[in-house]
């Protein structure tokens, strides 16, 4: 039986950029992907997802200043997920969030670049 784990998507703003970080609970860290679209947009079209450094668990619930006050994060979506399938090139996720609910796929494109999309 697959155990549900937590996820969060944080809206990350700074003076030169707006993006969203998808963070997936994995043991004692958050595997993090930088998304080019808001959760609502991912419901209708795929987003680029750049694999970036893992974040500490405290970011599951954190909202506030980051990067020495040069940026700010707020929670855009949160909930639980289950990995339904996984390989080196794809990760199938069942998400149960406030916005993202259903089956999603992270597909590896190259190096740190992935695509994140809802499966219809």
C-alpha positions as CSV (number, residue, x, y, z in Angstrom):
1,X,0.0,0.0,0.0
2,X,1.3,3.4,-0.9
3,X,1.5,6.0,1.9
4,X,0.3,9.6,1.3
5,X,2.9,12.3,1.8
6,X,2.5,16.0,1.9
7,X,3.1,18.6,-0.9
8,X,3.0,22.3,-1.1
9,X,3.3,24.8,-4.0
10,X,4.7,28.2,-3.0
11,X,4.3,31.3,-5.0
12,X,7.8,32.9,-5.0
13,X,8.1,36.5,-5.8
14,X,11.2,38.8,-6.0
15,X,11.9,42.1,-7.8
16,X,12.9,40.3,-11.0
17,X,10.9,37.1,-11.0
18,X,7.6,35.3,-10.3
19,X,7.6,31.5,-10.2
20,X,6.1,28.7,-8.1
21,X,8.0,25.9,-6.2
22,X,6.4,22.5,-6.1
23,X,7.8,20.7,-3.0
24,X,7.2,17.0,-2.4
25,X,7.8,15.5,1.0
26,X,10.4,12.7,0.7
27,X,11.7,11.3,3.9
28,X,13.1,14.3,5.8
29,X,13.5,16.7,2.9
30,X,11.3,18.4,0.2
31,X,12.2,17.5,-3.4
32,X,11.7,20.8,-5.2
33,X,10.8,21.8,-8.7
34,X,10.6,25.4,-9.9
35,X,7.4,25.8,-12.0
36,X,6.7,28.3,-14.7
37,X,3.0,28.4,-14.1
38,X,0.5,28.9,-11.3
39,X,-1.4,25.8,-10.0
40,X,-4.6,27.0,-11.7
41,X,-2.9,27.2,-15.1
42,X,-1.4,23.6,-14.7
43,X,-5.0,22.3,-14.7
44,X,-5.3,23.2,-18.4
45,X,-1.7,23.2,-19.8
46,X,1.7,21.7,-18.9
47,X,4.3,23.7,-17.0
48,X,8.1,23.5,-17.2
49,X,9.5,22.1,-14.0
50,X,13.2,22.7,-13.2
51,X,14.6,20.4,-10.5
52,X,16.3,22.6,-8.0
53,X,17.9,22.0,-4.6
54,X,16.0,20.2,-1.9
55,X,14.4,22.3,0.7
56,X,14.1,21.7,4.5
57,X,10.8,20.4,5.8
58,X,9.9,23.8,7.5
59,X,8.9,25.1,4.0
60,X,5.8,22.9,4.0
61,X,4.0,25.6,6.1
62,X,6.3,28.6,5.7
63,X,5.1,31.9,4.3
64,X,7.2,35.1,4.5
65,X,10.4,36.7,3.4
66,X,13.2,34.6,1.8
67,X,16.6,35.3,0.2
68,X,17.6,37.8,2.9
69,X,14.4,39.7,2.4
70,X,14.8,40.1,-1.3
71,X,11.9,37.8,-2.0
72,X,8.7,36.5,-0.5
73,X,6.8,33.2,-0.5
74,X,3.2,32.3,0.1
75,X,1.4,29.0,-0.1
76,X,-0.6,28.7,-3.4
77,X,-1.7,25.1,-2.9
78,X,-1.1,22.2,-0.5
79,X,-2.3,18.8,0.3
80,X,-1.2,15.2,0.1
81,X,0.2,13.0,-2.7
82,X,1.0,9.5,-3.6
83,X,3.6,8.3,-6.1
84,X,1.7,5.8,-8.2
85,X,4.6,5.0,-10.5
86,X,8.2,6.1,-10.8
87,X,11.2,5.6,-13.1
88,X,14.3,7.7,-14.0
89,X,12.3,9.5,-16.6
90,X,8.8,9.9,-15.1
91,X,7.0,10.2,-11.9
92,X,3.2,9.6,-11.7
93,X,1.6,11.4,-8.8
94,X,-1.9,11.3,-7.4
95,X,-2.4,14.8,-5.8
96,X,-5.2,15.7,-3.4
97,X,-4.7,19.5,-2.9
98,X,-7.0,22.5,-2.7
99,X,-6.4,23.3,-6.4
100,X,-4.5,20.4,-7.9
101,X,-6.5,17.2,-7.5
102,X,-6.1,14.1,-9.7
103,X,-3.4,12.4,-11.6
104,X,-0.3,14.3,-12.6
105,X,2.9,13.4,-14.4
106,X,6.5,14.8,-14.1
107,X,8.3,13.8,-17.3
108,X,12.1,14.2,-17.6
109,X,13.2,16.3,-20.6
110,X,16.9,16.7,-20.1
111,X,19.4,17.4,-17.2
112,X,17.3,19.3,-14.6
113,X,14.4,20.1,-16.9
114,X,11.1,18.3,-16.4
115,X,7.5,18.9,-17.5
116,X,4.6,18.8,-15.0
117,X,1.1,18.2,-16.3
118,X,-2.3,16.9,-15.3
119,X,-3.4,13.7,-16.9
120,X,-6.9,13.8,-18.4
